[in-house]
Amino acid sequence: MRTTTLGSHGPEVGVVGLGAMGMSFAYDMAAPRDVATSVSVIHQALDLGMTLIDTADVYGPYTNEELVGRALADRRDRAVIATKVGMECLDPTGGPGGAPLVRPNGRPEHVSAAIDASLRRLGTDHIDLYQLHRVDPEVPVEETWGALAEAVTAGKARYIGLSEVSVQQIQRAQSIHPVATVQSEFSLWTRDVKTEVLPYCHENGIGLLPYSPLGRGFLLGRFASFDDLPADDQRRRLPRFQQDNLRANLDIVSKVREVADRVGATPAQVALAWLVAQGEYVVPIPGTKTPKYLADNAGGADLKLSAADLADLDAIPAPVGARY
């Protein structure tokens, strides 16, 4: 797989990474979790060159980091581990639909304790990319970012990044310590970051990590109706997946499929190739717990879309319904 770096000064990674969240959190929670298969998917990802493995302490909560740590126990030097801090779990089943109830926590003392816990769960002495999951509205971002910077000084993290932030918040963090990456939802049906955040990252040599790059599976054509969504699945609570909106959004799937058929690729590969084409340091992190889909995603890394193909994809209308 082709490689790039996480920003102008970050570590080298494959141009497509792997999001591990769905292996233990959020999607299709009624289905049993197969740890052995998830471990094998992470191993296969490394073999395919998808070296950036993204997780977070709150996924599970906590169990996703343990899973990643188990998978990388004898492969640590082959992976670039990215995890996150800044959310705390108040109740493992107290949220909507029995999901964990979480809230932002950007207090420096929380960051200091959380990174030590993450290191233990991941079974490593350092985290390659430590990210602020969400900015805590009750804590100045400079204070939280300062605590992440202290983790770099202590050798516990090598680079630090932000998630779901504005340009102003990036600038405030940069005044304390360099920002290596910004993680945001970004795909053919969520393009908000193209307005300000993506250009700013380009101009400042900051990597951009698109999560949910396949529209939470929607761009693949897997869901023709609300009833196709698995039980206890986070998507059942999202406005874009409600029946009327979902039906209206199916035209987006058709447009992606048209391009895929024309270039002899799959919709996943087209959606990922479109993202990779957005800039040198754009590294999408599609999540999957299935070997078949993993290999499909990896194929998007080296798919070259023509200017006409990219223009057709850019012309896809915005989806109906809010993200959340």
Steps between C-alpha positions, in 0.01 A plus 500: 500500500615855431602692808487857624573671829267625771550864416826647380697376802310191618571128466467311174176304453303331224268743320202303637489397865269290717241621749456238772194645677240275337677188621363561847277807497207687339402289198289182495534450873249213502744284304759307702852640493762269351828606659708249305366630168555861604860421595553330163353805321752727673780262403377495140479879498868522587583248227310714250688813604217656706738585780300770680272329754253739664319441829392696812479438871123555504429236233351205681561677733868400537468159333594624153843613616548161664409329172746713302769437760444125479517507119823701498677320783752340263470760222543829682783622278285461187211717617437867559260503794254788524272529799295775660427664832251761612179304550404320819246224546239576766295183452587205270134450405336829598498669160245483214408145409714360780819651359761641740416839646802725443592864536804715417773527764793718405640561845880464500491255790264278300737501200795417723327199655336388176820465298653272761188283489506494120866397497416209731207384288695533176802323648748759377734761643392774260208606283593615151209742463307614807186693408255722685171324429282807557567846639344535844286817496571543873880498464707737283650299216842644587489327840402162357749530215772590745440171680532310169821691430634389839441140390730566202765652727478195727547263205155347542374637166696588187247721323170655604186578305148640526159366405187685378633853545475839334789690344496737798542208742787361291671839514458523875654156543785586264597790724590240765641207298501390133184326379593189300152395389132586504242220495154584365209323339564545130357311205301546183197566717666706775712772345483784754877495561572595138388857571756606763669216688643310201652812335650606833653156551648511149651843561652400832626148426244335730374150424127440465352166610148452359295267716180337369644546149240260356204690643461249785452232236227688314714579194548127445130446431447266793192677633197546275266560794508570872412136568830391342689652794602245765329512838678701774692687230603861556387596150136441595518823704654716226273732295646404161407137554134564585272351237400808298851646505659167422277452198584849373871436546506184288571717196845568648568127506398476133741777402791328677406169338498663154858617541606165649355310203670736258849458652468130582516541878272462799306787662726476807811536288356800316394672822844449654688598185300825490615576855864412432485739204404788731859560609842357571440451872139374488488147647150349527445243774211273395389257765417137447510173689476287185801380295304529173419867551853572622654382173241702309591814696871449442433506127393864525855605584638459152190575292565806285187694411502727196415869520162420344432228758590735784280772354205261480550403862538861610164573337317250719237696700514530876298238687161561653507512882746612762799290606383469861 
